[in-house]
Amino acid sequence: MTKEEIFDKIADIIADRFEVDKATITNEMNLQTDLDADSIDFVEFVLELEDTFGSEISDEDAEKLSTVGEVVDYVAAHQAK
C-alpha cells in the first residue's frame, strides 16, 4: 500500500471520528491541537488504525505520533507484509 493510499484511509478515519472535512486534513495536522483529541479519543483512534491496517501499535510508539504525517509514516513502515 502506498503512502497516498495510507493517508487516504487515515483521512477517512479522522474525518469520521473527529467530524472534520476530509479536504482540510494534511500531513502537518496535529492530532491533539488541530483535532482537539483527548487521550480517550486518541486511544480509540489508534485502535481503529490497528483494525484498519492489521498491525499493532505499541503504547510507547503511539505516544510519539503527533501529526497525521507521522501516523502515515509509521503505518507505512509497519505494514503487514
PDB file of N, CA, C and O in Angstrom, chain B, residues numbered from 101:
ATOM      1  N   MET B 101       0.852  -1.187   0.000  1.00  0.00           N
ATOM      2  CA  MET B 101       0.000   0.000   0.000  1.00  0.00           C
ATOM      3  C   MET B 101       0.894   1.244   0.000  1.00  0.00           C
ATOM      4  O   MET B 101       1.844   1.330   0.777  1.00  0.00           O
ATOM      5  N   THR B 102       0.592   2.183  -0.853  1.00  0.00           N
ATOM      6  CA  THR B 102       1.398   3.405  -0.944  1.00  0.00           C
ATOM      7  C   THR B 102       1.060   4.359   0.196  1.00  0.00           C
ATOM      8  O   THR B 102       0.036   4.222   0.866  1.00  0.00           O
ATOM      9  N   LYS B 103       1.947   5.328   0.396  1.00  0.00           N
ATOM     10  CA  LYS B 103       1.689   6.334   1.437  1.00  0.00           C
ATOM     11  C   LYS B 103       0.425   7.129   1.120  1.00  0.00           C
ATOM     12  O   LYS B 103      -0.301   7.539   2.026  1.00  0.00           O
ATOM     13  N   GLU B 104       0.167   7.345  -0.174  1.00  0.00           N
ATOM     14  CA  GLU B 104      -1.045   8.075  -0.562  1.00  0.00           C
ATOM     15  C   GLU B 104      -2.297   7.286  -0.167  1.00  0.00           C
ATOM     16  O   GLU B 104      -3.272   7.860   0.321  1.00  0.00           O
ATOM     17  N   GLU B 105      -2.262   5.967  -0.381  1.00  0.00           N
ATOM     18  CA  GLU B 105      -3.404   5.126  -0.003  1.00  0.00           C
ATOM     19  C   GLU B 105      -3.574   5.083   1.508  1.00  0.00           C
ATOM     20  O   GLU B 105      -4.694   5.116   2.018  1.00  0.00           O
ATOM     21  N   ILE B 106      -2.455   5.010   2.219  1.00  0.00           N
ATOM     22  CA  ILE B 106      -2.497   5.009   3.682  1.00  0.00           C
ATOM     23  C   ILE B 106      -3.072   6.340   4.175  1.00  0.00           C
ATOM     24  O   ILE B 106      -3.948   6.363   5.039  1.00  0.00           O
ATOM     25  N   PHE B 107      -2.570   7.450   3.617  1.00  0.00           N
ATOM     26  CA  PHE B 107      -3.072   8.766   4.003  1.00  0.00           C
ATOM     27  C   PHE B 107      -4.580   8.852   3.779  1.00  0.00           C
ATOM     28  O   PHE B 107      -5.312   9.357   4.629  1.00  0.00           O
ATOM     29  N   ASP B 108      -5.037   8.356   2.630  1.00  0.00           N
ATOM     30  CA  ASP B 108      -6.456   8.421   2.306  1.00  0.00           C
ATOM     31  C   ASP B 108      -7.302   7.670   3.335  1.00  0.00           C
ATOM     32  O   ASP B 108      -8.342   8.165   3.769  1.00  0.00           O
ATOM     33  N   LYS B 109      -6.855   6.482   3.722  1.00  0.00           N
ATOM     34  CA  LYS B 109      -7.599   5.706   4.724  1.00  0.00           C
ATOM     35  C   LYS B 109      -7.579   6.397   6.085  1.00  0.00           C
ATOM     36  O   LYS B 109      -8.595   6.453   6.778  1.00  0.00           O
ATOM     37  N   ILE B 110      -6.411   6.924   6.460  1.00  0.00           N
ATOM     38  CA  ILE B 110      -6.310   7.630   7.742  1.00  0.00           C
ATOM     39  C   ILE B 110      -7.182   8.882   7.724  1.00  0.00           C
ATOM     40  O   ILE B 110      -7.845   9.189   8.714  1.00  0.00           O
ATOM     41  N   ALA B 111      -7.186   9.603   6.608  1.00  0.00           N
ATOM     42  CA  ALA B 111      -8.025  10.799   6.487  1.00  0.00           C
ATOM     43  C   ALA B 111      -9.503  10.433   6.629  1.00  0.00           C
ATOM     44  O   ALA B 111     -10.268  11.171   7.250  1.00  0.00           O
ATOM     45  N   ASP B 112      -9.904   9.302   6.057  1.00  0.00           N
ATOM     46  CA  ASP B 112     -11.294   8.841   6.212  1.00  0.00           C
ATOM     47  C   ASP B 112     -11.627   8.601   7.684  1.00  0.00           C
ATOM     48  O   ASP B 112     -12.685   9.006   8.165  1.00  0.00           O
ATOM     49  N   ILE B 113     -10.715   7.940   8.390  1.00  0.00           N
ATOM     50  CA  ILE B 113     -10.931   7.653   9.814  1.00  0.00           C
ATOM     51  C   ILE B 113     -11.037   8.954  10.596  1.00  0.00           C
ATOM     52  O   ILE B 113     -11.943   9.116  11.414  1.00  0.00           O
ATOM     53  N   ILE B 114     -10.112   9.886  10.348  1.00  0.00           N
ATOM     54  CA  ILE B 114     -10.113  11.164  11.067  1.00  0.00           C
ATOM     55  C   ILE B 114     -11.383  11.952  10.767  1.00  0.00           C
ATOM     56  O   ILE B 114     -12.010  12.494  11.677  1.00  0.00           O
ATOM     57  N   ALA B 115     -11.761  12.016   9.496  1.00  0.00           N
ATOM     58  CA  ALA B 115     -12.964  12.771   9.113  1.00  0.00           C
ATOM     59  C   ALA B 115     -14.192  12.211   9.813  1.00  0.00           C
ATOM     60  O   ALA B 115     -15.043  12.967  10.281  1.00  0.00           O
ATOM     61  N   ASP B 116     -14.287  10.895   9.886  1.00  0.00           N
ATOM     62  CA  ASP B 116     -15.430  10.249  10.519  1.00  0.00           C
ATOM     63  C   ASP B 116     -15.386  10.397  12.046  1.00  0.00           C
ATOM     64  O   ASP B 116     -16.378  10.791  12.660  1.00  0.00           O
ATOM     65  N   ARG B 117     -14.267  10.091  12.640  1.00  0.00           N
ATOM     66  CA  ARG B 117     -14.149  10.074  14.101  1.00  0.00           C
ATOM     67  C   ARG B 117     -14.191  11.474  14.709  1.00  0.00           C
ATOM     68  O   ARG B 117     -14.805  11.680  15.756  1.00  0.00           O
ATOM     69  N   PHE B 118     -13.543  12.431  14.058  1.00  0.00           N
ATOM     70  CA  PHE B 118     -13.435  13.778  14.634  1.00  0.00           C
ATOM     71  C   PHE B 118     -14.336  14.803  13.947  1.00  0.00           C
ATOM     72  O   PHE B 118     -14.286  15.993  14.257  1.00  0.00           O
ATOM     73  N   GLU B 119     -15.155  14.329  13.017  1.00  0.00           N
ATOM     74  CA  GLU B 119     -16.135  15.173  12.332  1.00  0.00           C
ATOM     75  C   GLU B 119     -15.499  16.423  11.726  1.00  0.00           C
ATOM     76  O   GLU B 119     -15.926  17.549  11.981  1.00  0.00           O
ATOM     77  N   VAL B 120     -14.463  16.186  10.915  1.00  0.00           N
ATOM     78  CA  VAL B 120     -13.839  17.292  10.189  1.00  0.00           C
ATOM     79  C   VAL B 120     -13.944  17.010   8.692  1.00  0.00           C
ATOM     80  O   VAL B 120     -14.093  15.862   8.273  1.00  0.00           O
ATOM     81  N   ASP B 121     -13.866  18.056   7.908  1.00  0.00           N
ATOM     82  CA  ASP B 121     -13.909  17.920   6.454  1.00  0.00           C
ATOM     83  C   ASP B 121     -12.627  17.248   5.990  1.00  0.00           C
ATOM     84  O   ASP B 121     -11.529  17.718   6.287  1.00  0.00           O
ATOM     85  N   LYS B 122     -12.767  16.150   5.263  1.00  0.00           N
ATOM     86  CA  LYS B 122     -11.598  15.394   4.803  1.00  0.00           C
ATOM     87  C   LYS B 122     -10.646  16.277   3.996  1.00  0.00           C
ATOM     88  O   LYS B 122      -9.433  16.075   4.036  1.00  0.00           O
ATOM     89  N   ALA B 123     -11.184  17.244   3.270  1.00  0.00           N
ATOM     90  CA  ALA B 123     -10.356  18.124   2.435  1.00  0.00           C
ATOM     91  C   ALA B 123      -9.408  18.989   3.266  1.00  0.00           C
ATOM     92  O   ALA B 123      -8.424  19.504   2.736  1.00  0.00           O
ATOM     93  N   THR B 124      -9.689  19.156   4.557  1.00  0.00           N
ATOM     94  CA  THR B 124      -8.845  20.003   5.412  1.00  0.00           C
ATOM     95  C   THR B 124      -7.716  19.216   6.078  1.00  0.00           C
ATOM     96  O   THR B 124      -6.861  19.804   6.741  1.00  0.00           O
ATOM     97  N   ILE B 125      -7.705  17.905   5.909  1.00  0.00           N
ATOM     98  CA  ILE B 125      -6.706  17.069   6.585  1.00  0.00           C
ATOM     99  C   ILE B 125      -5.410  17.068   5.782  1.00  0.00           C
ATOM    100  O   ILE B 125      -5.400  16.774   4.587  1.00  0.00           O
ATOM    101  N   THR B 126      -4.307  17.405   6.470  1.00  0.00           N
ATOM    102  CA  THR B 126      -2.988  17.434   5.840  1.00  0.00           C
ATOM    103  C   THR B 126      -2.015  16.607   6.676  1.00  0.00           C
ATOM    104  O   THR B 126      -2.319  16.227   7.807  1.00  0.00           O
ATOM    105  N   ASN B 127      -0.855  16.335   6.111  1.00  0.00           N
ATOM    106  CA  ASN B 127       0.183  15.620   6.850  1.00  0.00           C
ATOM    107  C   ASN B 127       0.663  16.404   8.065  1.00  0.00           C
ATOM    108  O   ASN B 127       1.126  15.815   9.042  1.00  0.00           O
ATOM    109  N   GLU B 128       0.554  17.725   8.010  1.00  0.00           N
ATOM    110  CA  GLU B 128       1.036  18.565   9.097  1.00  0.00           C
ATOM    111  C   GLU B 128       0.017  18.701  10.231  1.00  0.00           C
ATOM    112  O   GLU B 128       0.347  19.224  11.295  1.00  0.00           O
ATOM    113  N   MET B 129      -1.215  18.239  10.015  1.00  0.00           N
ATOM    114  CA  MET B 129      -2.265  18.382  11.023  1.00  0.00           C
ATOM    115  C   MET B 129      -1.854  17.668  12.316  1.00  0.00           C
ATOM    116  O   MET B 129      -1.484  16.494  12.306  1.00  0.00           O
ATOM    117  N   ASN B 130      -1.929  18.409  13.429  1.00  0.00           N
ATOM    118  CA  ASN B 130      -1.587  17.844  14.734  1.00  0.00           C
ATOM    119  C   ASN B 130      -2.824  17.198  15.343  1.00  0.00           C
ATOM    120  O   ASN B 130      -3.888  17.813  15.416  1.00  0.00           O
ATOM    121  N   LEU B 131      -2.671  15.956  15.775  1.00  0.00           N
ATOM    122  CA  LEU B 131      -3.822  15.197  16.275  1.00  0.00           C
ATOM    123  C   LEU B 131      -4.398  15.786  17.558  1.00  0.00           C
ATOM    124  O   LEU B 131      -5.615  15.790  17.743  1.00  0.00           O
ATOM    125  N   GLN B 132      -3.541  16.283  18.444  1.00  0.00           N
ATOM    126  CA  GLN B 132      -4.048  16.829  19.690  1.00  0.00           C
ATOM    127  C   GLN B 132      -4.569  18.258  19.532  1.00  0.00           C
ATOM    128  O   GLN B 132      -5.691  18.561  19.937  1.00  0.00           O
ATOM    129  N   THR B 133      -3.757  19.127  18.947  1.00  0.00           N
ATOM    130  CA  THR B 133      -4.157  20.535  18.908  1.00  0.00           C
ATOM    131  C   THR B 133      -5.154  20.860  17.807  1.00  0.00           C
ATOM    132  O   THR B 133      -6.117  21.588  18.045  1.00  0.00           O
ATOM    133  N   ASP B 134      -4.939  20.331  16.598  1.00  0.00           N
ATOM    134  CA  ASP B 134      -5.829  20.660  15.483  1.00  0.00           C
ATOM    135  C   ASP B 134      -7.164  19.929  15.558  1.00  0.00           C
ATOM    136  O   ASP B 134      -8.187  20.438  15.099  1.00  0.00           O
ATOM    137  N   LEU B 135      -7.148  18.727  16.142  1.00  0.00           N
ATOM    138  CA  LEU B 135      -8.389  17.942  16.218  1.00  0.00           C
ATOM    139  C   LEU B 135      -9.020  17.992  17.599  1.00  0.00           C
ATOM    140  O   LEU B 135     -10.117  17.474  17.809  1.00  0.00           O
ATOM    141  N   ASP B 136      -8.321  18.617  18.537  1.00  0.00           N
ATOM    142  CA  ASP B 136      -8.809  18.716  19.910  1.00  0.00           C
ATOM    143  C   ASP B 136      -9.115  17.312  20.469  1.00  0.00           C
ATOM    144  O   ASP B 136     -10.128  17.100  21.135  1.00  0.00           O
ATOM    145  N   ALA B 137      -8.219  16.371  20.182  1.00  0.00           N
ATOM    146  CA  ALA B 137      -8.410  14.987  20.628  1.00  0.00           C
ATOM    147  C   ALA B 137      -7.890  14.831  22.050  1.00  0.00           C
ATOM    148  O   ALA B 137      -6.758  15.206  22.355  1.00  0.00           O
ATOM    149  N   ASP B 138      -8.733  14.271  22.916  1.00  0.00           N
ATOM    150  CA  ASP B 138      -8.245  13.968  24.258  1.00  0.00           C
ATOM    151  C   ASP B 138      -7.641  12.568  24.252  1.00  0.00           C
ATOM    152  O   ASP B 138      -7.608  11.907  23.214  1.00  0.00           O
ATOM    153  N   SER B 139      -7.164  12.119  25.408  1.00  0.00           N
ATOM    154  CA  SER B 139      -6.450  10.835  25.450  1.00  0.00           C
ATOM    155  C   SER B 139      -7.352   9.661  25.070  1.00  0.00           C
ATOM    156  O   SER B 139      -6.884   8.708  24.448  1.00  0.00           O
ATOM    157  N   ILE B 140      -8.615   9.711  25.427  1.00  0.00           N
ATOM    158  CA  ILE B 140      -9.546   8.627  25.065  1.00  0.00           C
ATOM    159  C   ILE B 140      -9.783   8.617  23.560  1.00  0.00           C
ATOM    160  O   ILE B 140      -9.780   7.556  22.935  1.00  0.00           O
ATOM    161  N   ASP B 141      -9.989   9.798  22.975  1.00  0.00           N
ATOM    162  CA  ASP B 141     -10.148   9.900  21.517  1.00  0.00           C
ATOM    163  C   ASP B 141      -8.934   9.301  20.808  1.00  0.00           C
ATOM    164  O   ASP B 141      -9.065   8.570  19.826  1.00  0.00           O
ATOM    165  N   PHE B 142      -7.749   9.629  21.330  1.00  0.00           N
ATOM    166  CA  PHE B 142      -6.528   9.168  20.682  1.00  0.00           C
ATOM    167  C   PHE B 142      -6.388   7.646  20.773  1.00  0.00           C
ATOM    168  O   PHE B 142      -6.009   6.998  19.797  1.00  0.00           O
ATOM    169  N   VAL B 143      -6.691   7.077  21.940  1.00  0.00           N
ATOM    170  CA  VAL B 143      -6.621   5.619  22.106  1.00  0.00           C
ATOM    171  C   VAL B 143      -7.590   4.932  21.148  1.00  0.00           C
ATOM    172  O   VAL B 143      -7.237   3.934  20.520  1.00  0.00           O
ATOM    173  N   GLU B 144      -8.805   5.457  21.033  1.00  0.00           N
ATOM    174  CA  GLU B 144      -9.792   4.875  20.116  1.00  0.00           C
ATOM    175  C   GLU B 144      -9.325   5.000  18.666  1.00  0.00           C
ATOM    176  O   GLU B 144      -9.538   4.093  17.861  1.00  0.00           O
ATOM    177  N   PHE B 145      -8.694   6.114  18.340  1.00  0.00           N
ATOM    178  CA  PHE B 145      -8.146   6.324  17.000  1.00  0.00           C
ATOM    179  C   PHE B 145      -7.062   5.289  16.705  1.00  0.00           C
ATOM    180  O   PHE B 145      -7.047   4.695  15.627  1.00  0.00           O
ATOM    181  N   VAL B 146      -6.159   5.073  17.658  1.00  0.00           N
ATOM    182  CA  VAL B 146      -5.082   4.087  17.485  1.00  0.00           C
ATOM    183  C   VAL B 146      -5.669   2.687  17.314  1.00  0.00           C
ATOM    184  O   VAL B 146      -5.203   1.924  16.467  1.00  0.00           O
ATOM    185  N   LEU B 147      -6.675   2.344  18.098  1.00  0.00           N
ATOM    186  CA  LEU B 147      -7.314   1.025  17.967  1.00  0.00           C
ATOM    187  C   LEU B 147      -7.935   0.855  16.582  1.00  0.00           C
ATOM    188  O   LEU B 147      -7.849  -0.216  15.981  1.00  0.00           O
ATOM    189  N   GLU B 148      -8.558   1.915  16.085  1.00  0.00           N
ATOM    190  CA  GLU B 148      -9.150   1.851  14.749  1.00  0.00           C
ATOM    191  C   GLU B 148      -8.075   1.715  13.669  1.00  0.00           C
ATOM    192  O   GLU B 148      -8.275   1.021  12.672  1.00  0.00           O
ATOM    193  N   LEU B 149      -6.935   2.380  13.873  1.00  0.00           N
ATOM    194  CA  LEU B 149      -5.815   2.222  12.943  1.00  0.00           C
ATOM    195  C   LEU B 149      -5.341   0.772  12.929  1.00  0.00           C
ATOM    196  O   LEU B 149      -5.083   0.208  11.866  1.00  0.00           O
ATOM    197  N   GLU B 150      -5.228   0.174  14.111  1.00  0.00           N
ATOM    198  CA  GLU B 150      -4.780  -1.216  14.209  1.00  0.00           C
ATOM    199  C   GLU B 150      -5.736  -2.146  13.463  1.00  0.00           C
ATOM    200  O   GLU B 150      -5.307  -3.042  12.736  1.00  0.00           O
ATOM    201  N   ASP B 151      -7.027  -1.921  13.651  1.00  0.00           N
ATOM    202  CA  ASP B 151      -8.025  -2.744  12.957  1.00  0.00           C
ATOM    203  C   ASP B 151      -7.959  -2.543  11.440  1.00  0.00           C
ATOM    204  O   ASP B 151      -8.023  -3.507  10.677  1.00  0.00           O
ATOM    205  N   THR B 152      -7.831  -1.302  11.017  1.00  0.00           N
ATOM    206  CA  THR B 152      -7.836  -0.973   9.598  1.00  0.00           C
ATOM    207  C   THR B 152      -6.607  -1.520   8.874  1.00  0.00           C
ATOM    208  O   THR B 152      -6.708  -2.044   7.764  1.00  0.00           O
ATOM    209  N   PHE B 153      -5.453  -1.392   9.516  1.00  0.00           N
ATOM    210  CA  PHE B 153      -4.206  -1.754   8.842  1.00  0.00           C
ATOM    211  C   PHE B 153      -3.638  -3.100   9.278  1.00  0.00           C
ATOM    212  O   PHE B 153      -2.621  -3.544   8.747  1.00  0.00           O
ATOM    213  N   GLY B 154      -4.283  -3.748  10.235  1.00  0.00           N
ATOM    214  CA  GLY B 154      -3.864  -5.085  10.633  1.00  0.00           C
ATOM    215  C   GLY B 154      -2.500  -5.152  11.274  1.00  0.00           C
ATOM    216  O   GLY B 154      -1.801  -6.159  11.157  1.00  0.00           O
ATOM    217  N   SER B 155      -2.114  -4.084  11.953  1.00  0.00           N
ATOM    218  CA  SER B 155      -0.835  -4.111  12.666  1.00  0.00           C
ATOM    219  C   SER B 155      -1.015  -3.496  14.042  1.00  0.00           C
ATOM    220  O   SER B 155      -1.889  -2.657  14.259  1.00  0.00           O
ATOM    221  N   GLU B 156      -0.167  -3.931  14.967  1.00  0.00           N
ATOM    222  CA  GLU B 156      -0.265  -3.444  16.339  1.00  0.00           C
ATOM    223  C   GLU B 156       0.618  -2.215  16.502  1.00  0.00           C
ATOM    224  O   GLU B 156       1.725  -2.148  15.968  1.00  0.00           O
ATOM    225  N   ILE B 157       0.103  -1.241  17.254  1.00  0.00           N
ATOM    226  CA  ILE B 157       0.859  -0.030  17.556  1.00  0.00           C
ATOM    227  C   ILE B 157       1.044  -0.012  19.074  1.00  0.00           C
ATOM    228  O   ILE B 157       0.076   0.105  19.826  1.00  0.00           O
ATOM    229  N   SER B 158       2.286  -0.127  19.508  1.00  0.00           N
ATOM    230  CA  SER B 158       2.539  -0.151  20.947  1.00  0.00           C
ATOM    231  C   SER B 158       2.188   1.199  21.565  1.00  0.00           C
ATOM    232  O   SER B 158       2.197   2.227  20.887  1.00  0.00           O
ATOM    233  N   ASP B 159       1.879   1.184  22.859  1.00  0.00           N
ATOM    234  CA  ASP B 159       1.568   2.427  23.559  1.00  0.00           C
ATOM    235  C   ASP B 159       2.742   3.399  23.461  1.00  0.00           C
ATOM    236  O   ASP B 159       2.560   4.604  23.285  1.00  0.00           O
ATOM    237  N   GLU B 160       3.950   2.848  23.580  1.00  0.00           N
ATOM    238  CA  GLU B 160       5.157   3.678  23.504  1.00  0.00           C
ATOM    239  C   GLU B 160       5.258   4.368  22.144  1.00  0.00           C
ATOM    240  O   GLU B 160       5.561   5.558  22.066  1.00  0.00           O
ATOM    241  N   ASP B 161       5.001   3.611  21.070  1.00  0.00           N
ATOM    242  CA  ASP B 161       5.034   4.200  19.730  1.00  0.00           C
ATOM    243  C   ASP B 161       3.898   5.193  19.523  1.00  0.00           C
ATOM    244  O   ASP B 161       4.094   6.253  18.930  1.00  0.00           O
ATOM    245  N   ALA B 162       2.719   4.852  20.009  1.00  0.00           N
ATOM    246  CA  ALA B 162       1.558   5.728  19.832  1.00  0.00           C
ATOM    247  C   ALA B 162       1.791   7.097  20.462  1.00  0.00           C
ATOM    248  O   ALA B 162       1.358   8.115  19.923  1.00  0.00           O
ATOM    249  N   GLU B 163       2.475   7.119  21.600  1.00  0.00           N
ATOM    250  CA  GLU B 163       2.746   8.391  22.293  1.00  0.00           C
ATOM    251  C   GLU B 163       3.620   9.315  21.459  1.00  0.00           C
ATOM    252  O   GLU B 163       3.592  10.532  21.646  1.00  0.00           O
ATOM    253  N   LYS B 164       4.400   8.745  20.533  1.00  0.00           N
ATOM    254  CA  LYS B 164       5.305   9.549  19.702  1.00  0.00           C
ATOM    255  C   LYS B 164       4.613  10.116  18.466  1.00  0.00           C
ATOM    256  O   LYS B 164       5.182  10.962  17.776  1.00  0.00           O
ATOM    257  N   LEU B 165       3.405   9.665  18.178  1.00  0.00           N
ATOM    258  CA  LEU B 165       2.696  10.100  16.976  1.00  0.00           C
ATOM    259  C   LEU B 165       1.893  11.358  17.273  1.00  0.00           C
ATOM    260  O   LEU B 165       0.935  11.324  18.045  1.00  0.00           O
ATOM    261  N   SER B 166       2.287  12.465  16.658  1.00  0.00           N
ATOM    262  CA  SER B 166       1.547  13.699  16.934  1.00  0.00           C
ATOM    263  C   SER B 166       0.893  14.301  15.700  1.00  0.00           C
ATOM    264  O   SER B 166      -0.092  15.031  15.818  1.00  0.00           O
ATOM    265  N   THR B 167       1.430  14.006  14.504  1.00  0.00           N
ATOM    266  CA  THR B 167       0.827  14.561  13.293  1.00  0.00           C
ATOM    267  C   THR B 167       0.304  13.436  12.400  1.00  0.00           C
ATOM    268  O   THR B 167       0.677  12.272  12.551  1.00  0.00           O
ATOM    269  N   VAL B 168      -0.555  13.811  11.483  1.00  0.00           N
ATOM    270  CA  VAL B 168      -1.088  12.845  10.522  1.00  0.00           C
ATOM    271  C   VAL B 168       0.057  12.234   9.720  1.00  0.00           C
ATOM    272  O   VAL B 168       0.064  11.027   9.479  1.00  0.00           O
ATOM    273  N   GLY B 169       1.021  13.049   9.306  1.00  0.00           N
ATOM    274  CA  GLY B 169       2.160  12.554   8.542  1.00  0.00           C
ATOM    275  C   GLY B 169       2.964  11.509   9.296  1.00  0.00           C
ATOM    276  O   GLY B 169       3.419  10.527   8.709  1.00  0.00           O
ATOM    277  N   GLU B 170       3.142  11.719  10.612  1.00  0.00           N
ATOM    278  CA  GLU B 170       3.863  10.739  11.426  1.00  0.00           C
ATOM    279  C   GLU B 170       3.097   9.416  11.486  1.00  0.00           C
ATOM    280  O   GLU B 170       3.703   8.345  11.465  1.00  0.00           O
ATOM    281  N   VAL B 171       1.773   9.491  11.559  1.00  0.00           N
ATOM    282  CA  VAL B 171       0.953   8.275  11.571  1.00  0.00           C
ATOM    283  C   VAL B 171       1.093   7.549  10.229  1.00  0.00           C
ATOM    284  O   VAL B 171       1.252   6.329  10.198  1.00  0.00           O
ATOM    285  N   VAL B 172       1.036   8.294   9.127  1.00  0.00           N
ATOM    286  CA  VAL B 172       1.185   7.697   7.797  1.00  0.00           C
ATOM    287  C   VAL B 172       2.547   6.999   7.695  1.00  0.00           C
ATOM    288  O   VAL B 172       2.628   5.853   7.253  1.00  0.00           O
ATOM    289  N   ASP B 173       3.609   7.691   8.101  1.00  0.00           N
ATOM    290  CA  ASP B 173       4.954   7.108   8.032  1.00  0.00           C
ATOM    291  C   ASP B 173       5.056   5.858   8.894  1.00  0.00           C
ATOM    292  O   ASP B 173       5.652   4.862   8.484  1.00  0.00           O
ATOM    293  N   TYR B 174       4.472   5.910  10.091  1.00  0.00           N
ATOM    294  CA  TYR B 174       4.524   4.765  10.991  1.00  0.00           C
ATOM    295  C   TYR B 174       3.807   3.558  10.373  1.00  0.00           C
ATOM    296  O   TYR B 174       4.342   2.449  10.354  1.00  0.00           O
ATOM    297  N   VAL B 175       2.607   3.786   9.874  1.00  0.00           N
ATOM    298  CA  VAL B 175       1.832   2.688   9.271  1.00  0.00           C
ATOM    299  C   VAL B 175       2.574   2.125   8.055  1.00  0.00           C
ATOM    300  O   VAL B 175       2.633   0.910   7.870  1.00  0.00           O
ATOM    301  N   ALA B 176       3.143   3.020   7.220  1.00  0.00           N
ATOM    302  CA  ALA B 176       3.881   2.569   6.045  1.00  0.00           C
ATOM    303  C   ALA B 176       5.069   1.694   6.440  1.00  0.00           C
ATOM    304  O   ALA B 176       5.359   0.698   5.777  1.00  0.00           O
ATOM    305  N   ALA B 177       5.750   2.065   7.517  1.00  0.00           N
ATOM    306  CA  ALA B 177       6.931   1.311   7.948  1.00  0.00           C
ATOM    307  C   ALA B 177       6.575   0.002   8.637  1.00  0.00           C
ATOM    308  O   ALA B 177       7.410  -0.899   8.718  1.00  0.00           O
ATOM    309  N   HIS B 178       5.354  -0.118   9.132  1.00  0.00           N
ATOM    310  CA  HIS B 178       4.954  -1.290   9.908  1.00  0.00           C
ATOM    311  C   HIS B 178       3.826  -2.086   9.258  1.00  0.00           C
ATOM    312  O   HIS B 178       3.101  -2.807   9.946  1.00  0.00           O
ATOM    313  N   GLN B 179       3.672  -1.963   7.951  1.00  0.00           N
ATOM    314  CA  GLN B 179       2.617  -2.685   7.262  1.00  0.00           C
ATOM    315  C   GLN B 179       2.846  -4.186   7.374  1.00  0.00           C
ATOM    316  O   GLN B 179       3.982  -4.662   7.368  1.00  0.00           O
ATOM    317  N   ALA B 180       1.759  -4.910   7.475  1.00  0.00           N
ATOM    318  CA  ALA B 180       1.846  -6.380   7.441  1.00  0.00           C
ATOM    319  C   ALA B 180       2.342  -6.778   6.054  1.00  0.00           C
ATOM    320  O   ALA B 180       1.775  -6.372   5.040  1.00  0.00           O
ATOM    321  N   LYS B 181       3.370  -7.549   6.025  1.00  0.00           N
ATOM    322  CA  LYS B 181       3.964  -7.951   4.742  1.00  0.00           C
ATOM    323  C   LYS B 181       3.169  -9.063   4.095  1.00  0.00           C
ATOM    324  O   LYS B 181       3.524  -9.525   3.010  1.00  0.00           O
TER     325      LYS B 181
END
